[in-house]
């Protein structure tokens, strides 16, 4: 970092090559075989290890925000105030319920219905590690025991972006022994806190020493490997090792998950608030902002005393002092902040934690899942019906997930000469489809093809999948591309316009509740030209595999245009039009609903088409204007 700063002050000519050596403690590999090749205690001499550790700590202290002692939290009155938190009893009316976590205690179903269901309620379970015979119950109980068993394991202290800004971040590692020394010696206000999530190679030993508490083992995100990817354990199963002044700022856990946290060494203070409490009332930051919200200890000095003595109980505050062997349950959607409090004579706390999705939280989770990622929610509900039908009992009777699929009519339309047939793909042959529908130009709805067109891995082209794999792709996003009756400022005559943005940003804006959602439409996005990688997740319907436009050797403007992707907010539309080349087309609706109005080609002249000079394709008025009689069209009714 110092080298980078020095270079930034100079001027480099074009073509100058710069070499910046990376410390041995930095790794861009998830493979323990690679990242541990310089592991202390194996091949590196003691002097080299000391130098490497010193370099790494210096770099950690140079990370913005982490190297200062602006409020001198390590000494004086601030340090004493933080230490007193370890002995404070919860204020009246804010204590969590404590339960026996052994086999003689509460049953799993009763626990989840009492604490996970409904509005949720935090709880503390005692004795889980011993009752379930975790090796960690003894190996992690004291700092000396933990370091004796695992002290030489390299663990991630933080991640840093690569110098060129591309590729995977670098893991900055210390051994657990080295981190304990760092925790003891540093005096900064914002020390680093280990959240180890990579359990490959030698670190697998950590996973072998604990497991999910049996009472909290229910996790609907484990339905299938594809559903698991929506909340991967690589991001939501951790071993936590923290020194004084470490913890977490007030936040909510992602993907509407609940969580359990078992403390094996030291103490940990928790404060929680119900889901509906406003962030501003409790000193919280929305979304992921809490991760970079500054020293966690500041919250405990600035907000905890105020809430404890003031409106905390009124707001539903739950205050917990977690001791070694205690397991804390965090209900879905609850705000929570933590502060690590090592025991006297020790420098670290050690815990393990995992996010889970108990079936009892379905009434809270499913509506939010539908709003945030309707495609994934559709897939999830289908798998739930198939693999965990008993879990549906937690949903209200009127929830669509519990309702049987409504019988839809086989024929749509009253005019015998222009009707749309609805056919199951299992009873429709390719010959019949071509003979009776494609050659005759008759509209057709084919049902049941969905699972055969979209890969399982993509979870029905979920927004989460698209953001993860294609989020950095730039796409054209149309604005105001919606029904004139739904347009806001600018009126119905406001021009449709497009702007380029990253797909991830567009999908975030499309989420229900977003202020920027109205009129936003990713329209006719060519997959071969713009998202070719997505073609691996899509199969073409066999009924339409004979497209001559794709088979001709002669190049034309549509050679690589199709298939295309549409993602639109409620009310977005394609205007009244005839497709180019007057060709047939098919469209598969992945999620949501779409209203279609289709006219017979012989009736096109009744829709007031206008062919501009030099053009072949007609322009039509807005359908809304035709329906409301704002356009003179005697033949339209």
For each residue, the residues with C-beta under 8 A, 3 or more apart:
1: 4 5 59 62
2: 5 6 62
3: 6 7 20
4: 1 7 8 20 163
5: 1 2 8 9
6: 2 3 9 10
7: 3 4 10 12 18
8: 4 5
9: 5 6
10: 6 7
11:
12: 7 16 18
13: 16
14:
15:
16: 12 13
17:
18: 7 12
19:
20: 3 4 163
21:
22: 26 170
23: 26 52 55 56 59
24: 38 44 52
25: 38 52 53 55 56 154 172 173 174
26: 22 23 160 170 171 172 173
27: 34 35 170 171 173
28: 162 167 168 169 170 171
29: 34 35 171
30: 35 198 200
31: 34 35 200 201
32: 35 36 198 200 201 202 203
33: 36 37 201
34: 27 29 31 37
35: 27 29 30 31 32 154 171 173 201
36: 32 33 39 42 154 201 202
37: 33 34 43
38: 24 25 42 43 44 52
39: 36 42 43 44 152 154 175 202
40: 44 49 152 154 175 177 178
41: 152 175
42: 36 38 39
43: 37 38 39
44: 24 38 39 40 48 49 52
45: 48 49
46: 49 50
47: 50 51
48: 44 45 51 52
49: 40 44 45 46 52 53
50: 46 47 53 54
51: 47 48 54 55
52: 23 24 25 38 44 48 49 55 56
53: 25 49 50 56 57 174 178 181
54: 50 51 57 58
55: 23 25 51 52 58 59
56: 23 25 52 53 59 60 157 172 173 174 178
57: 53 54 60 61 174 182 186
58: 54 55 61 62
59: 1 23 55 56 62 63 172
60: 56 57 63 66 67 157 158 172 182 192
61: 57 58 66 67 186 188
62: 1 2 58 59 67
63: 59 60 66 67 158 160
64:
65: 68 190 292 294 295
66: 60 61 63 188 190 191 192
67: 60 61 62 63 188
68: 65 188 189 190
69: 72 73 74 187 188 189
70: 189
71: 78 189 295 298 301
72: 69 75 76 78 189
73: 69 78 79 82 189 245 295 297 301
74: 69 79 186 187 188 189 244 245
75: 72 78 79 187
76: 72 79 80
77: 80 81
78: 71 72 73 75 81 82 301
79: 73 74 75 76 82 83
80: 76 77 83 84
81: 77 78 84 85 301
82: 73 78 79 85 244 245 297 300 301 339
83: 79 80 86 341
84: 80 81 87 88
85: 81 82 88 269 300 304 339 341
86: 83 267 269 321 341
87: 84
88: 84 85 321
89: 95 321
90: 94 95 96 319 320 321
91: 94 308 309 312 313 317 319
92: 313
93: 313
94: 90 91 308 312 313 317 318 319
95: 89 90 318 319 320
96: 90 122 123 124 318 319 320 328
97: 121 123 124
98: 123 124 125 126
99: 105 106 111 123 124 125 126
100: 104 105 106 125 126 127
101: 105 125 126 127 128 131 213 215 327
102: 105 127 128 130 131
103: 131
104: 100
105: 99 100 101 102 125
106: 99 100 110 111 114 215
107: 110 111 215
108: 111 112 214 215 216 217 218
109: 112 113
110: 106 107 113 114
111: 99 106 107 108 114 115 116 123 215 216
112: 108 109 115 116 117 218 358 359 360
113: 109 110 116 117 360
114: 106 110 111 117 121
115: 111 112 120 121 122 123 329 331
116: 111 112 113 120 258 329 331 332 358 360 361
117: 112 113 114 120 360 361 363 394
118: 363
119: 274 275 331
120: 115 116 117 258 274 275 331 332 333 334 361 364
121: 97 114 115 318 331
122: 96 115 270 272 318 320 328 329 330 331 334 336
123: 96 97 98 99 111 115 328 329
124: 96 97 98 99 320 322 326 327 328 329
125: 98 99 100 101 105 128 213 215 326 327 329
126: 98 99 100 101 325 326 327
127: 100 101 102 130 131 325
128: 101 102 125 131 132 134 213 215 262 325 327
129: 132 134 136 137 210 262 264 325
130: 102 127 133 134 137 325
131: 101 102 103 127 128
132: 128 129 211 213 214
133: 130 137
134: 128 129 130 137 209 210 211
135: 138 139 208 209 210
136: 129 139 140 209 210 264 352
137: 129 130 133 134 140 141 264 325
138: 135 141 145
139: 135 136 145 146 149 150 209
140: 136 137 145 146 149 209 264 265 350
141: 137 138 145 146 264 265 324
142: 145 146 265 346
143: 146 147 180 265 266 342 343 346 347 348 350
144: 147 148
145: 138 139 140 141 142 148 149
146: 139 140 141 142 143 149 150 151 176 264 265 348 350
147: 143 144 150 151 176 177 180
148: 144 145 151
149: 139 140 145 146
150: 139 146 147 153 176 205 206
151: 146 147 148 175 176 177 180
152: 39 40 41 175 176 177
153: 150 175 176 202 203 205 206
154: 25 35 36 39 40 173 174 175
155: 173 174 175 176 179 194 196 203 239 241
156: 159 171 172 173 194 195 196 197 198
157: 56 60 172 173 174 179 192 194
158: 60 63 172 192
159: 156 169 170 171 172
160: 26 63 169 170 172
161: 165 169 170
162: 28 165 166 167 168 169 170
163: 4 20
164: 167
165: 161 162
166: 162
167: 28 162 164
168: 28 162
169: 28 159 160 161 162
170: 22 26 27 28 159 160 161 162
171: 26 27 28 29 35 156 159 198
172: 25 26 56 59 60 156 157 158 159 160
173: 25 26 27 35 56 154 155 156 157
174: 25 53 56 57 154 155 157 178 179 182
175: 39 40 41 151 152 153 154 155 178 179
176: 146 147 150 151 152 153 155 179 180 194 241
177: 40 147 151 152 180 181
178: 40 53 56 174 175 181 182
179: 155 157 174 175 176 182 183 194 241 243 348
180: 143 147 151 176 177 183 184 243 347 348
181: 53 177 178 184 185
182: 57 60 174 178 179 185 186 191 192 243
183: 179 180 186 191 242 243 244 246 342 347 348
184: 180 181 243 347
185: 181 182
186: 57 61 74 182 183 191 243
187: 69 74 75
188: 61 66 67 68 69 74 191 245
189: 68 69 70 71 72 73 74 245 295 297 298
190: 65 66 68 245 294 295 296 297
191: 66 182 183 186 188 243 244 245 246
192: 60 66 157 158 182 246
193: 240 241 242 243 246 247 296 340
194: 155 156 157 176 179 239 240 241 242
195: 156 238 240
196: 155 156 199 203 206 238 239 240 241
197: 156 233 234 235 237 238
198: 30 32 156 171 203 234
199: 196 203 204 206 207 237
200: 30 31 32 203 204
201: 31 32 33 35 36 204
202: 32 36 39 153 205
203: 32 153 155 196 198 199 200 206 207
204: 199 200 201 207 208
205: 150 153 202 208 209
206: 150 153 196 199 203 209 210 239
207: 199 203 204 210
208: 135 204 205
209: 134 135 136 139 140 205 206
210: 129 134 135 136 206 207 262 264 352
211: 132 134
212: 216 217 219 260 354 356
213: 101 125 128 132 216 217 260 262 327
214: 108 132 217
215: 101 106 107 108 111 125 128
216: 108 111 212 213 258 260 327 329 356 358
217: 108 212 213 214 356
218: 108 112 356 358 359 360
219: 212 222 356 357 358
220: 223 227 357 358 359 362 380 384 388 391
221: 227 228 230 231 255 257 356 357
222: 219 227 228
223: 220 227 228 380 383 384 387 388
224: 227 228 383 387 456
225: 228 229
226: 229 230 379 456 457 458 459
227: 220 221 222 223 224 230 379 380 383 459
228: 221 222 223 224 225 231 232 233
229: 225 226 232 457 459 465
230: 221 226 227 255 376 380 459 462 464
231: 221 228 235 236 254 255 257 355 357
232: 228 229 235 236
233: 197 228 236 237 354
234: 197 198 237
235: 197 231 232
236: 231 232 233 254 257 354 355
237: 197 199 233 234 353 354 355
238: 195 196 197 352 353 354
239: 155 194 196 206 350 351 352
240: 193 194 195 196 261 349 350 351 352 353
241: 155 176 179 193 194 196 348 349 350
242: 183 193 194 246 247 340 348 349
243: 179 180 182 183 184 186 191 193 246 340 342 347 348 349
244: 74 82 183 191 340 341 342 347
245: 73 74 82 188 189 190 191 295 296 297 340
246: 183 191 192 193 242 243 296 339 340
247: 193 242 268 269 296 297 300 337 338 339 340
248: 251 290 296 336 337 338
249: 284 285 290 291 293 294 296 299 337
250: 271 273 279 282 283 284 285 290 299 303 335 336 337
251: 248 284 285 290 291 335 336 337
252: 275 333 334 335 336
253: 257 258 259 330 332 336 355
254: 231 236 257 355
255: 221 230 231 355 357
256: 332 333 357 361 364 365 368 369
257: 221 231 236 253 254 332 355 356 357
258: 116 120 216 253 329 330 331 332 355 356 357 358 361
259: 253 329 330 353 354 355 356
260: 212 213 216 327 328 329 330 353 354 356
261: 240 268 322 327 328 330 351 352 353
262: 128 129 210 213 325 326 327 328 351 352 353
263: 266 267 268 322 323 324 325 326 327 328 349 350 351
264: 129 136 137 140 141 146 210 324 325 350 351 352
265: 140 141 142 143 146 324 343 346 348 349 350 351
266: 143 263 324 340 341 342 343 346 348 349 350
267: 86 263 321 322 323 324 340 341 342 343 349
268: 247 261 263 321 322 328 338 339 340 341 349 351
269: 85 86 247 300 319 320 321 322 338 339 341
270: 122 318 319 320 321 322 328 336 337 338
271: 250 304 307 312 317 318 319 320 336 337
272: 122 317 318 320 330 334 335 336
273: 250 277 282 315 316 317 318 334 335 336
274: 119 120 277 315 316 334 335
275: 119 120 252 332 333 334 335 364
276:
277: 273 274 281 282 315 316 335
278: 281 282
279: 250 282 284 285 286 335
280: 284
281: 277 278 311 315
282: 250 273 277 278 279 303 307 315 335
283: 250 299 302 303
284: 249 250 251 279 280 290 335 337
285: 249 250 251 279 289 290 293
286: 279 289
287: 290
288: 291
289: 285 286 292 293
290: 248 249 250 251 284 285 287 293
291: 249 251 288
292: 65 289
293: 249 285 289 290
294: 65 190 249 298
295: 65 71 73 189 190 245 298
296: 190 193 245 246 247 248 249 299 300 337 338 339
297: 73 82 189 190 245 247 300 301 339
298: 71 189 294 295 301 302
299: 249 250 283 296 302 303 304 337
300: 82 85 247 269 296 297 303 304 337 339
301: 71 73 78 81 82 297 298 304 305
302: 283 298 299 306
303: 250 282 283 299 300 306 307
304: 85 271 299 300 301 307 308
305: 301 308 309
306: 302 303 309 310
307: 271 282 303 304 310 311 312 315 317
308: 91 94 304 305 312 317 319
309: 91 305 306 312
310: 306 307
311: 281 307 314 315
312: 91 94 271 307 308 309 315 317 319
313: 91 92 93 94 316 317
314: 311
315: 273 274 277 281 282 307 311 312
316: 273 274 277 313
317: 91 94 271 272 273 307 308 312 313
318: 94 95 96 121 122 270 271 272 273
319: 90 91 94 95 96 269 270 271 308 312
320: 90 95 96 122 124 269 270 271 272 328
321: 86 88 89 90 267 268 269 270
322: 124 261 263 267 268 269 270 326 328
323: 263 267 326
324: 141 263 264 265 266 267
325: 126 127 128 129 130 137 262 263 264
326: 124 125 126 262 263 322 323
327: 101 124 125 126 128 213 216 260 261 262 263
328: 96 122 123 124 260 261 262 263 268 270 320 322
329: 115 116 122 123 124 125 216 258 259 260
330: 122 253 258 259 260 261 272 334 336
331: 115 116 119 120 121 122 258 334 361
332: 116 120 253 256 257 258 275 357 361 364 365
333: 120 252 256 275 364
334: 120 122 252 272 273 274 275 330 331
335: 250 251 252 272 273 274 275 277 279 282 284
336: 122 248 250 251 252 253 270 271 272 273 330
337: 247 248 249 250 251 270 271 284 296 299 300
338: 247 248 268 269 270 296
339: 82 85 246 247 268 269 296 297 300
340: 193 242 243 244 245 246 247 266 267 268 348 349
341: 83 85 86 244 266 267 268 269 349
342: 143 183 243 244 266 267 346 347 348 349
343: 143 265 266 267 346
344:
345:
346: 142 143 265 266 342 343
347: 143 180 183 184 243 244 342
348: 143 146 179 180 183 241 242 243 265 266 340 342
349: 240 241 242 243 263 265 266 267 268 340 341 342
350: 140 143 146 239 240 241 263 264 265 266
351: 239 240 261 262 263 264 265 268
352: 136 210 238 239 240 261 262 264
353: 237 238 240 259 260 261 262
354: 212 233 236 237 238 259 260
355: 231 236 237 253 254 255 257 258 259
356: 212 216 217 218 219 221 257 258 259 260
357: 219 220 221 231 255 256 257 258 332 361 365
358: 112 116 216 218 219 220 258 361
359: 112 218 220 362 388 391 394
360: 112 113 116 117 218 394
361: 116 117 120 256 258 331 332 357 358 364 365 394
362: 220 359 365 366 391 392 394 395
363: 117 118 366 367 394 395 396 399
364: 120 256 275 332 333 361 367 368
365: 256 332 357 361 362 368 369
366: 362 363 369 370 377 381 395 399 401
367: 363 364 370 371
368: 256 364 365 371 372
369: 256 365 366 372 373 376 377 380
370: 366 367 373 374 377
371: 367 368 374 511 512 513
372: 368 369 463 511 512
373: 369 370 376 377 462 463 464
374: 370 371 377 378 591 592
375: 378 379 459 460 461 462 463 590 591
376: 230 369 373 379 380 459 460 462 463 464 465
377: 366 369 370 373 374 380 381 591
378: 374 375 381 382 460 590 591
379: 226 227 375 376 382 383 459 460 462
380: 220 223 227 230 369 376 377 383 384 459
381: 366 377 378 384 385 401
382: 378 379 385 386
383: 223 224 227 379 380 386 387 388
384: 220 223 380 381 387 388 389 391 392 401
385: 381 382 389 392 401
386: 382 383 389
387: 223 224 383 384
388: 220 223 359 383 384 391 392
389: 384 385 386 392
390: 393
391: 220 359 362 384 388 394
392: 362 384 385 388 389 395 401 402
393: 390
394: 117 359 360 361 362 363 391
395: 362 363 366 392 399 401 402
396: 363 399 402
397: 402
398: 402 403
399: 363 366 395 396 402 403
400: 403
401: 366 381 384 385 392 395
402: 392 395 396 397 398 399
403: 398 399 400 406
404:
405:
406: 403
407:
408: 422
409: 412 422
410: 421 422 423
411: 419 420 421 422
412: 409 419 420 421 422 445
413: 418 419 420
414: 419
415: 418 419
416: 419
417: 600
418: 413 415 600
419: 411 412 413 414 415 416
420: 411 412 413 443 444 445 598
421: 410 411 412 437 442 443 444 445
422: 408 409 410 411 412 445 447
423: 410 427 428 444 445 446 447
424: 427 428 446 447 448
425: 428 446 447 448 449 452 543
426: 448
427: 423 424
428: 423 424 425 432 433 446 543
429: 432 433
430: 433 434 542 543
431: 434 435
432: 428 429 435 436 437
433: 428 429 430 436 437 438 444 446 543
434: 430 431 437 438 439 543 546
435: 431 432 438 439 440
436: 432 433 439 440 442
437: 421 432 433 434 440 442 443 444
438: 433 434 435 441 543 584
439: 434 435 436
440: 435 436 437
441: 438 584 601
442: 421 436 437
443: 420 421 437 598
444: 420 421 423 433 437
445: 412 420 421 422 423
446: 423 424 425 428 433 449 541 543
447: 422 423 424 425
448: 424 425 426
449: 425 446 452 453 541 588
450: 453 454 460 588 590
451: 454
452: 425 449 539
453: 449 450 538 539 540 541 588
454: 450 451 458 460 461 537 538 539 590
455: 458 536 537 538
456: 224 226 459
457: 226 229 465 537
458: 226 454 455 461 462 465 537
459: 226 227 229 230 375 376 379 380 456 462 464 465
460: 375 376 378 379 450 454 590 591
461: 375 454 458 465 466 534 537 590
462: 230 373 375 376 379 458 459 465 466
463: 372 373 375 376 466 467 507 510 511
464: 230 373 376 459 467 468
465: 229 376 457 458 459 461 462 468 469
466: 461 462 463 469 470 471 503 507 534
467: 463 464 470 471 503 504 507 508
468: 464 465 471
469: 465 466 533 534
470: 466 467 473 503 531 533 534
471: 466 467 468 502 503 504 507
472: 502 503 504
473: 470 502 503 530 531
474: 500 501 502 503
475: 500 501 502 503 506 522 525 530
476: 498 499 500 522 523 525
477: 498 499 500 501 506 509 520 521 522
478: 481 496 497 498 519 520 521 522 523 572
479: 496 497 498 499 519 520
480: 487 490 494 495 496 497 519
481: 478 496 519 520 521 523 568 572 573
482: 486 487 518 519 521 569 571 572 573
483: 486 487 571 573 624
484: 487 492 622 624 625
485: 492 624
486: 482 483 518 519 571
487: 480 482 483 484 490 491 492 494 519
488: 518 519
489: 494
490: 480 487 493 494
491: 487 494
492: 484 485 487 622 624
493: 490
494: 480 487 489 490 491
495: 480
496: 478 479 480 481
497: 478 479 480
498: 476 477 478 479
499: 476 477 479
500: 474 475 476 477
501: 474 475 477 505 506
502: 471 472 473 474 475 505 506
503: 466 467 470 471 472 473 474 475 506 507 522 531
504: 467 471 472 507 508
505: 501 502 508 509
506: 475 477 501 502 503 509 510 520 522 567
507: 463 466 467 471 503 504 510 511 567
508: 467 504 505 511 514
509: 477 505 506 514 516 517 520
510: 463 506 507 514 517 520 567 568 569
511: 371 372 463 507 508 514 517
512: 371 372 517
513: 371 517
514: 508 509 510 511 517
515:
516: 509 520
517: 509 510 511 512 513 514 520 569
518: 482 486 488 569 571
519: 478 479 480 481 482 486 487 488 569 571 572
520: 477 478 479 481 506 509 510 516 517 568 569 572
521: 477 478 481 482 566 567 568 569 572
522: 475 476 477 478 503 506 525 565 566 567 568
523: 476 478 481 566 568 572 574
524: 564 565 566
525: 475 476 522 530 531 564 565 566
526: 529 530 560 561 562 564
527: 530 531 532 534 535 538 562 563 564 565
528: 532 535 560 561 562 563
529: 526 532 560 561
530: 473 475 525 526 527
531: 470 473 503 525 527 534 535 565
532: 527 528 529 535
533: 469 470 536
534: 461 466 469 470 527 531 537 538 565
535: 527 528 531 532 538 563
536: 455 533
537: 454 455 457 458 461 534
538: 453 454 455 527 534 535 563
539: 452 453 454
540: 453 544 545 563
541: 446 449 453 544 545 586 588
542: 430 545
543: 425 428 430 433 434 438 446 586
544: 540 541 547 584 586
545: 540 541 542
546: 434 551
547: 544 550 551 562
548: 551 552
549: 552 556 558 559 562 581 583
550: 547 559 562
551: 546 547 548
552: 548 549 556
553:
554:
555: 559
556: 549 552 559
557: 561
558: 549 561 562 580 581
559: 549 550 555 556
560: 526 528 529
561: 526 528 529 557 558 564
562: 526 527 528 547 549 550 558
563: 527 528 535 538 540
564: 524 525 526 527 561
565: 522 524 525 527 531 534
566: 521 522 523 524 525 587
567: 506 507 510 521 522
568: 481 510 520 521 522 523 572 573
569: 482 510 517 518 519 520 521 572
570:
571: 482 483 486 518 519
572: 478 481 482 519 520 521 523 568 569
573: 481 482 483 568
574: 523 577
575: 620 622 623
576: 607 620 621 622 623 626
577: 574 617 620
578: 582 604 617 618
579: 582 583 585
580: 558 583 617
581: 549 558
582: 578 579
583: 549 579 580
584: 438 441 544
585: 579
586: 541 543 544
587: 566
588: 449 450 453 541
589: 592 593 594
590: 375 378 450 454 460 461
591: 374 375 377 378 460
592: 374 589
593: 589
594: 589
595:
596:
597: 623
598: 420 443
599: 603 604 606 607
600: 417 418 603
601: 441 604
602:
603: 599 600 606 607 635
604: 578 599 601 607 609 618
605: 609 635
606: 599 603 633 635 636
607: 576 599 603 604 620 621 626 633 636
608: 620 621 626 631 632 633 636
609: 604 605 618 619 620
610: 618 619 620
611: 615 616 617 618 619
612: 615 619
613:
614:
615: 611 612
616: 611
617: 577 578 580 611
618: 578 604 609 610 611
619: 609 610 611 612
620: 575 576 577 607 608 609 610 623
621: 576 607 608 625 626 631 633
622: 484 492 575 576 625 626 631
623: 575 576 597 620 626 627
624: 483 484 485 492 627 628
625: 484 621 622 628 630 631
626: 576 607 608 621 622 623 629 630 631 633 636
627: 623 624
628: 624 625
629: 626
630: 625 626
631: 608 621 622 625 626
632: 608
633: 606 607 608 621 626 636
634:
635: 603 605 606
636: 606 607 608 626 633
637:
